[in-house]
Amino acid sequence: MFCTLSTFLVSIGFYALASYLYEQLRTPYKLIKIRYFSDNRPTLKERYGDWAAVTGASDGIGKEYAKELARQKINVVLIARSEEKLQAVAKEIAEIGTGTQTKIVIADFTKGSQVYEHIEKETADIPISILVNNVGSGTPSPILKWTQEATQNIIDTNVVAVSQLSRLFFQRMKASKIKGAIVNVSSGTEMQPLPYGAYYAASKAYTRSLTLALCHEAKPFGIHVQLLSPNFVVTKINSYSRQIMKGGLFIPSASTYAKSAVDQLRDGVDETPGYFWHHIQNAVGTAFTWRVRTLAAYKIFSKISDKPKKN
Ligand SMILES: NC(=O)c1ccc[n+]([C@@H]2O[C@H](COP(=O)([O-])OP(=O)(O)OC[C@H]3O[C@@H](n4cnc5c(N)ncnc54)[C@H](OP(=O)(O)O)[C@@H]3O)[C@@H](O)[C@H]2O)c1
């Protein structure tokens, strides 16, 4: 009897360990295989095509991602709300000197559904084969302090944009038989609820679910879908914390992060934090259950968010 029970417990232990290792190692395994053991490592352009569109391309990860695409000879449609900032990004891309073209599309995702018709019209003649749904916003703050407008804005920017643009470009790529890629930028916060960053983490859990489902629906048409889930990166979204903005081994600059993430798109991984030290962070973090992680997040974010006083 004792022997049967211990065999049962050991089997559960092995199963849990094997599941954990599979989840942690499937992306690094694929990257190592293609980078060190494959005779053929296609360029980004060979794998997907030569036009990309990046939302939220005026700053942070989106801006550096667009520049890295240009370094890899991909033409880029830059989409965001500030024309002035986008012009500056287009100038930086021209200075890279790879001769890539850029097109600017002004779009504010908080201004209603006509923004999608506008993007569709502005890009109708461009064979976009890589869509990077990067736009996102959010600052840690208790739900008690959110207004109706701010709540609507974060949902429009973080949930509606990725939903509408994934659908639109999936349909377009399928119709024109483009075997391209859709990259949806989520966040490490997708893995557990985040007290004091509740709407942000919930929007990223949505992005994760949508993207991993889309991955299966798009695969039969040769369209690659990638869930890109960074942990902290030094960008203005984190300007509420001086500590994060200092950067460090686990908090790369946006350009270091984007270079690594674009290389991982080139190598065709489908689910990744996009950066070596974020893989390590996740391997440690996910050894704990989501309830423990939520509690830890609660402790950390209750200190850094603009918390209301208790009555
Ligand atoms: N940085 C991190 O630590 C981190 C971690 C995990 C996930 N992420 C995700 O990475 C993505 C990029 O974030 P980031 O860190 O690069 O942030 P960021 O530096 O604040 O850049 C966000 C970009 O989105 C644009 N944008 C924001 N709201 C918009 C709107 N309503 N309409 C059109 N464009 C809008 C911004 O334009 P403006 O220049 O006009 O503001 C900017 O180009 C987001 O999805 C974010 O959730 C970031």
The ligand as an SDF file (V2000), in Angstrom:
LIG
                    3D

 48 52  0  0  0  0  0  0  0  0999 V2000
    8.4600   48.7990  -21.1330 N   0  0  0  0  0  0  0  0  0  0  0  0
    8.1120   47.7480  -20.4350 C   0  0  0  0  0  0  0  0  0  0  0  0
    8.6150   47.5180  -19.3310 O   0  0  0  0  0  0  0  0  0  0  0  0
    7.0760   46.7990  -20.9780 C   0  0  0  0  0  0  0  0  0  0  0  0
    6.9400   45.5770  -20.3260 C   0  0  0  0  0  0  0  0  0  0  0  0
    6.0010   44.6890  -20.7930 C   0  0  0  0  0  0  0  0  0  0  0  0
    5.2220   45.0100  -21.8810 C   0  0  0  0  0  0  0  0  0  0  0  0
    5.3740   46.2070  -22.4930 N   0  0  0  0  0  0  0  0  0  0  0  0
    4.5070   46.5000  -23.6480 C   0  0  0  0  0  0  0  0  0  0  0  0
    5.2800   46.9420  -24.7280 O   0  0  0  0  0  0  0  0  0  0  0  0
    4.4920   47.7870  -25.5590 C   0  0  0  0  0  0  0  0  0  0  0  0
    5.2520   49.0590  -25.8300 C   0  0  0  0  0  0  0  0  0  0  0  0
    5.3920   49.7640  -24.6090 O   0  0  0  0  0  0  0  0  0  0  0  0
    6.6080   50.7260  -24.3060 P   0  0  0  0  0  0  0  0  0  0  0  0
    7.2260   50.2670  -23.0670 O   0  0  0  0  0  0  0  0  0  0  0  0
    7.4460   50.9050  -25.4940 O   0  0  0  0  0  0  0  0  0  0  0  0
    5.7980   52.0740  -23.9710 O   0  0  0  0  0  0  0  0  0  0  0  0
    6.0090   53.5730  -24.4430 P   0  0  0  0  0  0  0  0  0  0  0  0
    7.4510   53.9230  -24.4570 O   0  0  0  0  0  0  0  0  0  0  0  0
    5.0920   54.3790  -23.6210 O   0  0  0  0  0  0  0  0  0  0  0  0
    5.5180   53.5690  -25.9670 O   0  0  0  0  0  0  0  0  0  0  0  0
    4.1880   53.3180  -26.2700 C   0  0  0  0  0  0  0  0  0  0  0  0
    3.9350   53.6730  -27.7220 C   0  0  0  0  0  0  0  0  0  0  0  0
    2.5160   53.5600  -27.9710 O   0  0  0  0  0  0  0  0  0  0  0  0
    2.0430   54.8420  -28.4020 C   0  0  0  0  0  0  0  0  0  0  0  0
    0.6820   55.0650  -27.9140 N   0  0  0  0  0  0  0  0  0  0  0  0
    0.2540   55.0650  -26.6280 C   0  0  0  0  0  0  0  0  0  0  0  0
   -1.0770   55.3100  -26.5890 N   0  0  0  0  0  0  0  0  0  0  0  0
   -1.4740   55.4750  -27.8750 C   0  0  0  0  0  0  0  0  0  0  0  0
   -2.7280   55.7260  -28.4890 C   0  0  0  0  0  0  0  0  0  0  0  0
   -3.8330   55.9200  -27.7590 N   0  0  0  0  0  0  0  0  0  0  0  0
   -2.7930   55.8080  -29.8280 N   0  0  0  0  0  0  0  0  0  0  0  0
   -1.6780   55.6520  -30.5840 C   0  0  0  0  0  0  0  0  0  0  0  0
   -0.4570   55.4000  -30.0650 N   0  0  0  0  0  0  0  0  0  0  0  0
   -0.3580   55.3240  -28.7260 C   0  0  0  0  0  0  0  0  0  0  0  0
    3.0020   55.8300  -27.8080 C   0  0  0  0  0  0  0  0  0  0  0  0
    2.8570   57.0690  -28.4710 O   0  0  0  0  0  0  0  0  0  0  0  0
    3.3520   58.4430  -27.7830 P   0  0  0  0  0  0  0  0  0  0  0  0
    4.7840   58.5110  -28.1680 O   0  0  0  0  0  0  0  0  0  0  0  0
    2.5100   59.4920  -28.4240 O   0  0  0  0  0  0  0  0  0  0  0  0
    3.1040   58.2970  -26.3070 O   0  0  0  0  0  0  0  0  0  0  0  0
    4.3210   55.1060  -28.0610 C   0  0  0  0  0  0  0  0  0  0  0  0
    4.6730   55.1610  -29.4070 O   0  0  0  0  0  0  0  0  0  0  0  0
    3.1610   47.9870  -24.8250 C   0  0  0  0  0  0  0  0  0  0  0  0
    2.2000   47.1080  -25.3460 O   0  0  0  0  0  0  0  0  0  0  0  0
    3.5080   47.6160  -23.4010 C   0  0  0  0  0  0  0  0  0  0  0  0
    2.3670   47.1780  -22.7010 O   0  0  0  0  0  0  0  0  0  0  0  0
    6.2830   47.1300  -22.0690 C   0  0  0  0  0  0  0  0  0  0  0  0
  1  2  1  0
  2  3  2  0
  2  4  1  0
  4  5  1  0
  4 48  2  0
  5  6  2  0
  6  7  1  0
  7  8  2  0
  8  9  1  0
  8 48  1  0
  9 10  1  0
  9 46  1  0
 10 11  1  0
 11 12  1  0
 11 44  1  0
 12 13  1  0
 13 14  1  0
 14 15  2  0
 14 16  1  0
 14 17  1  0
 17 18  1  0
 18 19  2  0
 18 20  1  0
 18 21  1  0
 21 22  1  0
 22 23  1  0
 23 24  1  0
 23 42  1  0
 24 25  1  0
 25 26  1  0
 25 36  1  0
 26 27  1  0
 26 35  1  0
 27 28  2  0
 28 29  1  0
 29 30  1  0
 29 35  2  0
 30 31  1  0
 30 32  2  0
 32 33  1  0
 33 34  2  0
 34 35  1  0
 36 37  1  0
 36 42  1  0
 37 38  1  0
 38 39  2  0
 38 40  1  0
 38 41  1  0
 42 43  1  0
 44 45  1  0
 44 46  1  0
 46 47  1  0
M  CHG  2   8   1  16  -1
M  END
$$$$
